Amino acid sequence: MTSNSTSFRPTQKLLWAALCAVALAGCGSNVKLDDKNVPVESRTGTGTGSDSNASGAAQSQVTPVDLTKNGGAGVFAGTGKVVYFDFDSYTVRDDARPVIDANAKVLAANKTAKLAVEGHTDERGGREYNLSLGQKRAEAVVRALTLAGATDGQLEPTSFGKERPAVSGSDEAAYAKNRRVELVTR
């Protein structure tokens, strides 16, 4: 076989096609269903190693933090959690700048902090269209957060379309509250 030959045997073509099909099947969804690589820490208060005294009881000098305060917001306490959008738009409005900047600042200071960026729409339009619009809104907020200092690994954009309205109603006031992206602490 010469060095400039690029032809494949039939079995190689079949193997290549199967590998491509498997790779493409794994790319079918942007929704992370299960992350088995998340570290788990013990909250029992027992320790092993240098922080244990002679009797085996743990002597921790770390002050416990109640992450359930402020609605589970933890380090995000005091930051806004909702970015609103105009009708049929996924452009981040200027009035969202304080929310974006505050959350990006927290993420930049706490590299282990993570946010789910959940896109929502009002009830108008079809299900598929609204899921797509909600995803574009979530991705637009992710871009704004990364430009302001967060990293992609800290953000997970998802879309709920019109499936989870913030308020019920079929008037412009309700629609305006439902066209949003929510930043949810993970």
C-alpha positions in Angstrom: 0.0 0.0 0.0 1.4 3.4 -0.9 1.6 6.3 1.6 -0.9 8.4 -0.4 -3.5 5.7 -0.7 -6.7 6.5 1.2 -8.9 3.6 0.1 -10.6 1.4 2.7 -11.4 -2.3 2.5 -15.2 -3.1 2.8 -14.7 -4.3 6.5 -12.9 -1.1 7.3 -15.8 1.0 5.8 -18.3 -1.0 7.8 -16.4 -0.5 11.0 -15.9 3.2 10.3 -19.7 3.6 9.6 -20.6 1.8 12.8 -18.2 4.0 14.9 -19.6 7.2 13.3 -23.2 6.0 14.0 -22.3 5.3 17.7 -20.6 8.7 18.0 -23.6 10.5 16.5 -26.1 8.6 18.7 -24.2 9.9 21.8 -24.5 13.5 20.5 -28.3 13.4 20.3 -29.1 15.4 23.5 -27.7 18.4 25.3 -29.5 17.4 28.5 -27.3 15.9 31.1 -29.3 13.1 32.8 -26.8 11.7 35.2 -23.3 12.7 36.2 -21.6 9.9 38.0 -18.3 11.9 38.4 -19.7 14.2 41.0 -17.6 14.0 44.2 -19.5 13.0 47.3 -18.4 14.0 50.8 -19.4 12.6 54.1 -21.5 14.7 56.4 -21.3 12.3 59.3 -18.7 14.2 61.2 -16.4 11.2 61.6 -12.9 11.4 60.2 -9.9 9.4 59.5 -6.4 10.7 59.3 -4.6 13.7 60.9 -7.8 15.4 62.1 -8.8 12.5 64.4 -7.7 12.6 68.0 -6.4 9.6 70.0 -9.9 8.3 71.0 -11.0 8.2 67.4 -13.5 11.2 67.6 -13.1 13.8 64.9 -11.9 17.3 65.8 -13.0 19.5 62.9 -12.0 23.1 62.9 -14.2 23.9 60.0 -17.4 25.8 60.7 -20.4 24.1 59.2 -22.3 26.1 56.6 -26.1 25.7 56.2 -26.6 25.6 52.4 -30.4 25.5 53.0 -30.4 29.2 54.0 -31.6 31.7 51.3 -33.5 29.0 49.4 -30.3 26.9 48.9 -28.6 29.7 47.2 -25.4 29.4 49.3 -22.8 31.6 47.8 -25.3 33.1 45.4 -27.3 34.8 48.2 -28.3 38.3 47.2 -27.9 37.8 43.4 -30.8 37.9 41.1 -31.9 34.6 39.5 -34.2 35.6 36.6 -33.4 37.1 33.2 -36.5 38.2 31.2 -36.8 38.3 27.4 -38.9 40.1 24.8 -41.5 38.3 22.7 -40.0 35.8 20.3 -36.4 36.9 21.2 -33.4 35.4 22.7 -31.4 38.6 22.9 -30.3 39.4 26.5 -31.7 42.7 27.4 -29.7 45.6 29.0 -31.8 45.4 32.2 -30.4 41.9 32.8 -26.8 43.2 33.2 -26.9 43.4 37.0 -28.1 39.8 37.3 -25.5 38.6 34.8 -22.7 40.5 36.4 -23.5 39.5 40.0 -23.8 35.8 39.1 -20.7 35.8 36.9 -18.8 37.5 39.8 -19.8 34.7 42.2 -18.9 32.0 39.6 -15.5 33.6 38.9 -14.7 33.7 42.6 -16.0 30.1 43.3 -14.7 27.8 40.5 -16.6 24.8 42.0 -20.0 26.7 42.0 -22.4 25.6 39.2 -25.6 26.9 37.8 -28.3 25.3 35.8 -29.4 27.9 33.2 -33.1 27.1 32.4 -34.8 28.6 29.4 -38.6 29.2 29.4 -41.2 30.7 27.0 -44.8 31.8 27.2 -47.6 29.5 26.0 -47.8 30.8 22.5 -46.3 28.7 19.7 -45.8 25.0 19.3 -43.9 22.7 21.7 -40.9 22.1 19.5 -40.5 25.8 18.6 -40.7 26.8 22.3 -38.2 24.2 23.4 -35.8 25.6 20.7 -36.4 29.2 21.8 -35.9 28.3 25.4 -32.6 26.6 24.6 -31.5 29.6 22.6 -32.4 31.9 25.6 -30.4 29.7 28.0 -27.4 29.6 25.7 -27.5 33.4 25.3 -27.4 33.8 29.1 -24.5 31.3 29.2 -22.6 33.3 26.7 -23.3 36.5 28.7 -22.1 34.8 31.9 -18.9 33.5 30.3 -18.1 36.9 28.8 -18.5 38.3 32.3 -16.1 35.8 33.9 -17.8 32.4 34.4 -16.5 29.3 32.7 -18.5 26.9 30.5 -18.0 24.0 32.9 -19.9 25.9 35.6 -23.0 26.4 33.5 -25.6 23.9 32.1 -28.1 25.3 29.7 -31.4 23.5 29.3 -34.9 24.3 28.0 -38.3 23.7 29.4 -40.1 25.7 26.7 -43.7 26.4 27.8 -43.9 23.4 30.1 -43.1 25.3 33.4 -44.8 28.7 33.5 -43.9 31.0 36.3 -47.5 32.4 36.4 -50.7 31.3 34.8 -52.7 33.5 32.5 -53.2 34.4 28.9 -52.5 38.1 29.0 -49.4 40.1 28.2 -48.5 40.5 32.0 -48.4 36.7 32.4 -46.6 36.2 29.1 -43.9 38.7 30.1 -43.2 36.8 33.4 -43.0 33.4 31.6 -40.4 34.6 28.9 -37.4 34.0 31.1 -34.2 32.2 32.0 -33.9 31.0 35.6 -30.4 30.6 37.2 -30.7 27.6 39.5 -27.9 26.6 41.9 -26.6 23.1 41.5 
